[in-house]
Amino acid sequence: MSMTKNNREVWITGIGLVSCFGEGAAHHWQVLGGDSTPIPIQEKELYAPYTVHPLPEMDWSKQIPRRGDQRQMENWQRLGTYTAGLALDDAGVKENDEMVSAMDLVVAAGGGERDIDSDRQILGEAINHKDRDKLLIERLPNDLRPTLFLAQLSNLLAGNISIVHKVTGSSRTYMGEENAGVTAIENAVARISAGQSTQALVGGAYNAERPDLLLIQELGHYLSQNSGEAIIKRLKQTQGGIVPGTASAFLVIEDADFARKRGAEPYAKISGVASDLGKRDPQKTIPRVASILEKTGADKKTIDGIISCASGVKDISELEMVFLAEKFGPQIPIRFLTSMFGNSIEGNFPSSIALAAMALKNNKFYPQFEQAEQPASGEPSSILVTSFGHRFGEGMALVEKT
């Protein structure tokens, strides 16, 4: 699937961003866009042997003023709703009821939070139980409250953003790990590019500090153990793996003509987005990602830098590095977002788009996130964003100066 092509430019006019470093586009540029490599914030003890990039200290009331709204959300919903408010503020439309009420909403979200105590008890009993299917049938109807399940549906993040920020245009929610974040951006951009929409709020949020999600990823042998190293060093020194991170990014994107009429100043434009998924072996994956690159239009442009969402899972992350080096040369500066933020799954791609837009607006690519990355020079005009999901799905976006 690729975005519809026509003459409508799609501008990024607002960025909301939260990571282990704190909140806000300006703050993240100050931390990440300087002359030295920032040190990411990590929690190594609480979830040992796994390292997590934690949520920073938050005053939820700054973007979610009603205590009742805060109480009925879990952290993944609070985080997304908060970050969506930051994006609306940054675009200068937070108080523009007419514009916000007509804005489309596209969200990437995973599953809701679980009753950890109930899970722990059931897993404890299952170790020595002869008939585990029977155990589940007996326990689940009594242990899980319907209200808990209903309150944690993935589209409740979009619902809470609509309630708190009055974003009441069309609403879509995508699930499917990293590719959900790609698809959300792809859908929003395609609608504006095709003239079906003039403005959208799009993004994703992920709470990595959940034992149930750590368990799910470890059952698939995806997590990195006893290593919070940056991506390249992690792949060289260990078997690789994911270092999760709590993060969220939302973008306000607009039809360029619409944005001009209201006097908006863009960060950058999204010139192309494409994604696909299929079997993960080099003979099938490389032709697939080459086709994705072609659909974005980036194969015909001079790319000044790449922001990668590489998960750290060894085979696919190494395949991505080889592919990018072959296409753009070994000296192309690549910055691995997850070295700084951790892997925020649905939040990865929106966060990387945000970082690309910030670099273009500030006329400077990022310093090395680790020593093994290639240094950058000059003012960037085109940045490629890549996402090779830890389990499936690939996507790319071309972000350019306006």
Buried (B, 14 or more C-beta within 10 A) or exposed (E): BBBEEEEBBBBBBBBBBBBBBBBBBEBBBEBBBEEEBBEBBBBEEEBEEBBBBBBBEBEBEEBBEEEEBBEBBBBBBBBBBBBBBBBBBBBBBBEBEEBBEBBBBBBBBBBBBBBEEBBEEBEEBEEEEEEEEEBBEEBEEEBBEEEBEEBBBBBBBBBBBBBBBEBBBEBBBBBBBBBBBBBBBBBBBBBBBEEEBBBBBBBBBBBBBBEBBBBBBBEEEBBBEEBBBBBBBBBEEBEBBBBBBBBBBBBBBBBBEBBBEBEBEBBBBBBBBBBBBEEBEEEEBBEBBBBBBBBBBBBEBEBBBBBBBBBBBBEBBBBBBEBBBEBBEEEBBBBBBBBBBBBBBBBBBBBBBBBBBBBBBBEBBBBBBBEBBBEBEEEBBBBBBBBBBBBBBBBBBBBBBB
